[in-house]
Amino acid sequence: MQADPTKPILKLDSPEDSVRQPGHGNAKPSRTIEAAVQGQRLGPKFQRLRDFLDGPAQPVQGQPDGLAPERLLVFEVTGSVTDFVKAVAKVQGLTFAGEDLLDPDELDDDPQVYLLVPNLVALRQIVLLWQTWQRGADLPYGFAPWRQLFLRLRDIRPWGPRDRVRSLDQSVLADEAEAALPGELIRLECELVFRRSNETAQAAVAIVRAAITESGGQVVSEARHADFDYHAFLVDLPREEVARIAALQDNSLAGLDPVLSIMPQSRSTMIEPGEGEQADAQERPELDERPIAAIFDAVPLQSHSWIANWLNVSDPHDLETLAVGPRVHGTAMASIVVHGDRNAASSPIGKKLYFRAVMYAPAPDAFGNSRERFVDDRLVIDLMVEAVRTMRDEGYDQIVVVNLSLGDPNKQYRGRVSAWARAIDYLSFRYGVLFIVSSGNVGRSLQLDDYPHPDNFRASTVDLRKSALLRALDMAKADRRLLAPAESVNALSVGAWHRDSLDALPLPNGRYVGFPECDMPNVSSALGHGHKSAVKPDVLFPGGREHLILAPINQPVNVRPNPAGTRFGGIRVAAPNLPGQPLDYSAWTIGSSASAAYATHTAHQIYEALEREYGDIFVILPNSQKAALLKALLAHPATWNTSDEFIIATKFPVQANWDQMRREVSRHLGYGFVWPPEAMSCAADRATLWAAGRLLPQAAVEYRLPVPNDFSGTAALRSVKVTLAWLSPTRPGHQSYRASKLRIIPLSDNTKSAVGVSPVVEPPWTQTEAGTLIHRRWSGQAFGHLPAGSSISLQIQREKDQGPALDDAIPYGLAVTVTMEDNAAIYDEILSRVVVKPRSKVQV
């Protein structure tokens, strides 16, 4: 049944303390390499190190392989090396700088590297440990992890230009250098190897600043944030130096030891103004003056009647003065957060919104284009940190949701968590805030090799076109990954569902629906996975029906997504007025930015409903628990529908590994599609219940879920669905980046039998338990065997912290739904059995 707004979400009864259950076993063993083979492969490198150390004092420059003191060395290994960080501390002078993924080869699940900054003493001891191991002798006490390292070592090499400049960034920098005039300065970002010691950090800064000055460049801005291991410069460099960097030359900034990475300046994907029409008049209701949600975006059109009454704008950099171009993005996002899709009949939010201006629309160029941009002289990471801290300093302590419909097309996720995502993760846990982030849009054309000529495409069937398009996406998936900061483990990352509230109209010639008669993301919506193959994007919200434009002459066929909304598809939003138009204007927009804003609108509606129904029971919860609960409730309705069948049938015409097939489905769908009304309330045949709390180290709690009496004695379709979300501290640079892990203990075989359900196809548990959002479903039609008034146990527990033990309590939110299709007694029965009832359902 459809959601019924008169049936609010119910509250689970308080939990009891429980005993932790054993964790998962069956971890995939890392590949090891025999000692003799390692001696042949890597022995020469270690011998050259030994010769260097045993020889007379000499400059370190020019040593073979560059393995010299004070350089960042890379130890590439085939898998996890247990307790290696502790073993590093036993080597005098050795500093652990971090571990991270290289660009991952999906056939090798854990290609890890360990980054070390040694001095001469440390180098000497590493060589001694290698020699001891090669002789077959026991390593000294406490050094056993070094044996594991040597067994799994693929290579040892210096961190070099090819590590500092990724291939995509290399191409962008080369293009910028070629387009620039001789001597022209190009702005880019330079991140340093993070050093905890201020003294060594400043020594590194001096080296890099001197090199920048010598090249004819200058430092525009510097930012250092020890909370998430970030130290970077925004720099202007001459085009000649940028060309050397793009060419990976050792005599450029890319060859400098203290430099970790060099990349183009951060920018954000923008939406294009779509077709529009005059905006309807908007009443200005009485609003609660204390916002619970914020938007970080481009300066909006504050006078537009659809948003004017709702916005508290913070603009400490006076971007309002600079925003002389069309204010498209911030205006559209504010409109969606306030109203949702104006094509749909829905109520606006009832509270003010905090809007922090972080971008602006400059004056149009000679071609009439005005691309909204970040503050030009600040690093975007510094800007994000400042925005959150300023929000709190201004007294907005009650804000628990931040909409961030921004993504950097220069920073696709390729295995290493971006600085932007690290900042979001830190800020989320530190300030108890849920960031709702867009997955990003990739608007490049796709080549459909199945069709050598456009006429072949036009004459083809709908099903064949769908399959050809999905295969083309699969071939290009490496170039359509998430845009930073969507890989953030604490954020809710939202992709664009090909859906809106417009009536379907016949499309103009040359335009096509990508996946007709099938729920799928928009073709431009960026694809997962996240860190350690976590499910990302988490969910898909409506992002407007995006249509494809067929290139009329390309052979093979090319199609590209139409980036602008039209009356044929899109989310209706407030928009800048047309020139000479005095009336407020509206337009249609498309993409994951709109989807994230729609999710934020839904989060706000959920918050207001819980506040209205439960008063102080909900309101006095700590911000972090509210944020985790909203995250769980937003993702809770997610479902693949039947789209997994289409994806599997197309990608795997020959049956493959079941986990691999489900992993590919989650790359496109995350946990699934969310239709906003389903997240806000229940229905007669289903009841959703919520809980929020905190877990201390290695603690566990047990909730009792009331089970409807009709679950027994009938074979009608019934289901149980559970979603758990939490906010985790992080360990930047470590493979176990997410420091805390929570688990839902699956229903036991006895419970599933008694309730008459079995597990529903979903992402593999190795994926679902790699992030901070877990979604479990069980469904079936078997006869149950539960006595009247029964309940089932749902246990959540905190696993052993990943890395050093943490004292922090971990905030969590839990959502549970029981459903029995077309049984109109389910909601009322569950309502009668919970202790705390919604205010609107209390009998007076």
MOQUIDA-V116468 format. One record per residue. N is the residue number from 1. PHI is phi in whole degrees, 0 to 359 (NA if undefined). PSI is psi in whole degrees, 0 to 359 (* if undefined). Layout:
{{N;PHI;PSI} {N;PHI;PSI}}
This chain:
{{1;NA;155} {2;290;154} {3;301;141} {4;243;111} {5;297;347} {6;276;0} {7;242;88} {8;290;161} {9;297;141} {10;263;164} {11;253;131} {12;295;146} {13;294;158} {14;302;146} {15;276;169} {16;246;151} {17;298;148} {18;221;177} {19;257;131} {20;299;142} {21;265;156} {22;301;149} {23;282;179} {24;293;146} {25;254;207} {26;61;32} {27;293;142} {28;291;123} {29;291;145} {30;284;148} {31;286;133} {32;247;160} {33;235;131} {34;300;150} {35;301;319} {36;295;319} {37;295;318} {38;299;322} {39;299;320} {40;290;320} {41;287;310} {42;250;351} {43;307;315} {44;302;324} {45;294;315} {46;292;327} {47;295;320} {48;295;324} {49;297;317} {50;295;316} {51;299;319} {52;297;316} {53;291;327} {54;277;346} {55;277;181} {56;292;158} {57;304;136} {58;202;159} {59;299;150} {60;278;341} {61;295;145} {62;83;7} {63;290;149} {64;304;136} {65;65;1} {66;69;15} {67;279;86} {68;228;161} {69;300;158} {70;62;19} {71;251;152} {72;281;115} {73;258;148} {74;248;123} {75;254;103} {76;276;128} {77;233;166} {78;270;354} {79;182;189} {80;294;140} {81;244;104} {82;298;134} {83;58;26} {84;295;327} {85;300;319} {86;296;321} {87;292;328} {88;300;319} {89;296;341} {90;277;352} {91;264;116} {92;302;128} {93;85;354} {94;275;132} {95;246;131} {96;276;116} {97;263;343} {98;142;167} {99;222;147} {100;199;172} {101;276;141} {102;283;175} {103;306;116} {104;284;139} {105;268;118} {106;293;351} {107;274;350} {108;236;103} {109;297;327} {110;229;63} {111;283;98} {112;255;158} {113;227;151} {114;242;126} {115;256;124} {116;233;145} {117;243;90} {118;269;162} {119;248;187} {120;299;320} {121;296;317} {122;295;316} {123;301;318} {124;298;319} {125;287;326} {126;298;316} {127;297;319} {128;297;318} {129;297;319} {130;299;314} {131;297;319} {132;299;316} {133;293;319} {134;296;328} {135;285;349} {136;85;8} {137;277;159} {138;288;140} {139;283;155} {140;303;159} {141;303;132} {142;91;352} {143;256;10} {144;305;323} {145;302;336} {146;294;326} {147;298;317} {148;297;322} {149;298;311} {150;297;325} {151;293;334} {152;251;6} {153;287;121} {154;268;326} {155;193;156} {156;232;127} {157;202;163} {158;283;153} {159;287;116} {160;239;187} {161;305;323} {162;290;339} {163;277;326} {164;282;335} {165;234;107} {166;288;160} {167;301;318} {168;294;317} {169;295;322} {170;302;316} {171;295;317} {172;295;315} {173;295;321} {174;298;318} {175;296;319} {176;294;320} {177;295;320} {178;292;325} {179;280;341} {180;281;159} {181;277;157} {182;306;130} {183;81;351} {184;294;141} {185;271;139} {186;241;132} {187;270;131} {188;212;175} {189;249;140} {190;230;110} {191;265;138} {192;263;156} {193;300;126} {194;284;127} {195;241;128} {196;287;328} {197;287;125} {198;299;324} {199;296;311} {200;290;328} {201;296;315} {202;292;327} {203;297;319} {204;295;319} {205;300;318} {206;298;319} {207;297;313} {208;290;317} {209;299;320} {210;296;319} {211;295;321} {212;295;315} {213;296;318} {214;297;328} {215;282;352} {216;95;11} {217;259;188} {218;207;152} {219;273;124} {220;272;320} {221;204;151} {222;230;141} {223;221;135} {224;226;123} {225;228;99} {226;293;340} {227;296;333} {228;223;32} {229;54;57} {230;231;129} {231;214;119} {232;209;160} {233;243;145} {234;259;122} {235;230;153} {236;252;125} {237;234;146} {238;298;151} {239;303;328} {240;295;320} {241;291;321} {242;296;322} {243;297;321} {244;294;321} {245;297;314} {246;297;331} {247;275;3} {248;59;39} {249;280;138} {250;296;334} {251;272;14} {252;255;180} {253;301;332} {254;291;346} {255;261;8} {256;272;130} {257;302;317} {258;288;352} {259;275;129} {260;269;315} {261;203;153} {262;231;134} {263;209;162} {264;298;160} {265;298;143} {266;299;140} {267;215;175} {268;234;147} {269;294;143} {270;240;159} {271;266;148} {272;269;141} {273;301;130} {274;260;183} {275;301;155} {276;204;187} {277;199;173} {278;301;140} {279;280;143} {280;292;155} {281;295;145} {282;236;124} {283;290;153} {284;250;96} {285;283;165} {286;290;133} {287;238;148} {288;292;127} {289;283;350} {290;258;105} {291;293;149} {292;244;357} {293;227;150} {294;230;157} {295;234;128} {296;254;113} {297;196;189} {298;284;151} {299;311;124} {300;270;171} {301;276;90} {302;295;337} {303;277;350} {304;297;132} {305;297;337} {306;287;341} {307;230;346} {308;304;319} {309;285;347} {310;260;343} {311;263;130} {312;253;103} {313;267;128} {314;252;124} {315;218;66} {316;294;340} {317;263;9} {318;52;48} {319;289;340} {320;306;321} {321;292;325} {322;279;340} {323;278;74} {324;262;351} {325;271;181} {326;296;126} {327;269;83} {328;270;304} {329;291;307} {330;298;323} {331;296;315} {332;294;316} {333;294;319} {334;299;319} {335;300;316} {336;290;318} {337;298;323} {338;286;312} {339;247;345} {340;75;214} {341;274;118} {342;291;352} {343;287;337} {344;261;151} {345;275;103} {346;213;159} {347;274;143} {348;287;166} {349;293;157} {350;255;13} {351;231;159} {352;296;158} {353;246;137} {354;272;123} {355;241;115} {356;259;119} {357;283;119} {358;237;356} {359;220;169} {360;207;161} {361;260;109} {362;287;175} {363;297;144} {364;300;148} {365;280;190} {366;297;338} {367;263;5} {368;86;9} {369;267;142} {370;221;101} {371;268;119} {372;298;141} {373;218;161} {374;288;165} {375;307;127} {376;287;334} {377;253;23} {378;229;145} {379;288;137} {380;297;328} {381;296;317} {382;299;322} {383;295;319} {384;294;316} {385;298;314} {386;299;319} {387;298;317} {388;290;315} {389;294;322} {390;295;319} {391;303;316} {392;290;318} {393;297;330} {394;282;359} {395;97;9} {396;269;62} {397;287;343} {398;271;356} {399;288;129} {400;237;354} {401;229;133} {402;236;122} {403;274;125} {404;231;80} {405;274;52} {406;228;148} {407;203;143} {408;267;110} {409;293;344} {410;277;356} {411;227;73} {412;286;145} {413;288;122} {414;226;41} {415;106;332} {416;253;126} {417;295;127} {418;291;158} {419;299;324} {420;297;315} {421;294;321} {422;299;319} {423;297;316} {424;298;317} {425;297;316} {426;296;310} {427;297;323} {428;299;311} {429;287;319} {430;294;321} {431;250;4} {432;63;51} {433;235;136} {434;267;115} {435;273;128} {436;254;113} {437;242;139} {438;284;145} {439;288;338} {440;105;158} {441;239;137} {442;238;104} {443;267;11} {444;293;155} {445;292;158} {446;242;138} {447;264;124} {448;260;93} {449;295;342} {450;293;342} {451;237;105} {452;291;339} {453;216;147} {454;306;328} {455;296;326} {456;296;320} {457;294;314} {458;297;326} {459;275;354} {460;282;169} {461;273;162} {462;300;316} {463;295;320} {464;292;322} {465;296;316} {466;303;312} {467;295;320} {468;296;321} {469;293;318} {470;295;322} {471;294;323} {472;295;319} {473;298;319} {474;297;319} {475;294;330} {476;257;10} {477;298;331} {478;295;337} {479;256;11} {480;231;37} {481;277;170} {482;308;145} {483;263;137} {484;305;138} {485;257;32} {486;294;344} {487;280;356} {488;312;133} {489;281;335} {490;269;337} {491;286;159} {492;266;112} {493;268;130} {494;238;125} {495;262;172} {496;262;117} {497;277;136} {498;286;74} {499;202;148} {500;203;191} {501;252;15} {502;280;148} {503;289;142} {504;292;133} {505;236;152} {506;300;135} {507;277;151} {508;296;162} {509;302;141} {510;87;359} {511;244;144} {512;219;151} {513;280;130} {514;296;310} {515;230;73} {516;295;149} {517;59;33} {518;201;131} {519;285;120} {520;211;162} {521;292;161} {522;300;147} {523;300;327} {524;280;349} {525;291;127} {526;297;150} {527;258;156} {528;279;181} {529;256;184} {530;261;202} {531;298;133} {532;55;35} {533;64;24} {534;299;155} {535;295;117} {536;206;142} {537;299;156} {538;294;314} {539;216;168} {540;238;121} {541;252;160} {542;306;130} {543;233;16} {544;88;146} {545;279;107} {546;272;129} {547;256;154} {548;259;143} {549;252;124} {550;276;123} {551;293;125} {552;288;339} {553;235;349} {554;298;138} {555;225;120} {556;300;175} {557;294;140} {558;240;139} {559;232;148} {560;226;147} {561;292;140} {562;282;115} {563;284;344} {564;252;144} {565;287;154} {566;217;178} {567;292;353} {568;271;349} {569;176;131} {570;155;168} {571;263;128} {572;277;129} {573;222;165} {574;293;147} {575;214;157} {576;300;146} {577;294;151} {578;290;153} {579;305;129} {580;80;2} {581;262;113} {582;280;342} {583;272;154} {584;298;146} {585;242;158} {586;224;159} {587;212;173} {588;252;139} {589;231;160} {590;222;146} {591;128;177} {592;289;337} {593;300;314} {594;296;321} {595;297;316} {596;296;319} {597;296;323} {598;295;321} {599;296;322} {600;294;318} {601;303;316} {602;294;318} {603;301;319} {604;296;317} {605;295;322} {606;296;315} {607;303;311} {608;298;322} {609;294;317} {610;293;322} {611;296;318} {612;292;321} {613;273;333} {614;236;357} {615;53;228} {616;295;335} {617;304;323} {618;269;315} {619;298;323} {620;279;358} {621;300;144} {622;302;150} {623;307;319} {624;297;323} {625;287;322} {626;299;316} {627;298;315} {628;295;321} {629;295;316} {630;298;322} {631;299;315} {632;295;315} {633;291;327} {634;294;321} {635;275;344} {636;301;320} {637;284;357} {638;302;138} {639;210;149} {640;281;353} {641;52;234} {642;243;14} {643;292;336} {644;298;327} {645;295;318} {646;295;315} {647;296;315} {648;294;317} {649;297;326} {650;279;315} {651;280;335} {652;230;72} {653;299;334} {654;252;130} {655;307;133} {656;238;186} {657;304;132} {658;297;318} {659;297;320} {660;297;319} {661;295;317} {662;292;326} {663;297;321} {664;291;326} {665;297;314} {666;293;336} {667;301;323} {668;269;320} {669;252;351} {670;58;225} {671;276;346} {672;133;190} {673;270;140} {674;236;118} {675;268;117} {676;312;316} {677;302;332} {678;291;341} {679;272;349} {680;260;339} {681;203;179} {682;257;193} {683;216;171} {684;300;327} {685;260;11} {686;208;148} {687;230;127} {688;254;136} {689;236;150} {690;234;158} {691;204;154} {692;216;150} {693;189;199} {694;216;148} {695;236;127} {696;282;170} {697;307;129} {698;56;33} {699;265;164} {700;213;146} {701;227;158} {702;233;127} {703;256;147} {704;253;120} {705;260;116} {706;299;137} {707;249;127} {708;303;144} {709;299;328} {710;289;352} {711;297;334} {712;260;146} {713;84;7} {714;213;153} {715;257;19} {716;295;153} {717;294;128} {718;222;159} {719;210;157} {720;232;131} {721;229;136} {722;228;134} {723;231;128} {724;239;131} {725;228;150} {726;209;168} {727;249;130} {728;243;141} {729;294;161} {730;233;163} {731;235;86} {732;305;139} {733;87;348} {734;264;151} {735;298;320} {736;274;63} {737;300;314} {738;284;116} {739;279;336} {740;234;143} {741;230;130} {742;250;157} {743;223;149} {744;262;126} {745;284;119} {746;301;154} {747;303;137} {748;290;163} {749;301;321} {750;296;318} {751;294;314} {752;300;321} {753;293;318} {754;292;324} {755;276;339} {756;83;37} {757;228;167} {758;216;162} {759;300;145} {760;263;146} {761;304;131} {762;204;176} {763;302;151} {764;301;150} {765;298;332} {766;297;333} {767;276;312} {768;297;330} {769;262;14} {770;265;349} {771;247;214} {772;233;29} {773;214;121} {774;238;134} {775;231;117} {776;236;141} {777;222;142} {778;227;139} {779;212;155} {780;177;179} {781;226;16} {782;285;157} {783;290;129} {784;270;171} {785;221;54} {786;251;136} {787;291;159} {788;303;143} {789;77;17} {790;282;164} {791;219;163} {792;239;154} {793;271;135} {794;236;115} {795;252;134} {796;240;145} {797;215;158} {798;259;123} {799;284;171} {800;302;132} {801;302;143} {802;272;103} {803;105;201} {804;303;142} {805;300;144} {806;249;144} {807;273;343} {808;297;140} {809;281;140} {810;261;120} {811;282;141} {812;221;159} {813;230;144} {814;229;135} {815;230;135} {816;224;137} {817;231;135} {818;246;135} {819;225;142} {820;220;104} {821;307;130} {822;66;13} {823;262;101} {824;286;2} {825;262;354} {826;297;308} {827;301;312} {828;296;324} {829;293;315} {830;296;318} {831;305;319} {832;292;344} {833;251;357} {834;268;150} {835;287;309} {836;266;121} {837;252;151} {838;300;148} {839;303;321} {840;289;349} {841;250;2} {842;284;127} {843;284;127} {844;259;*}}
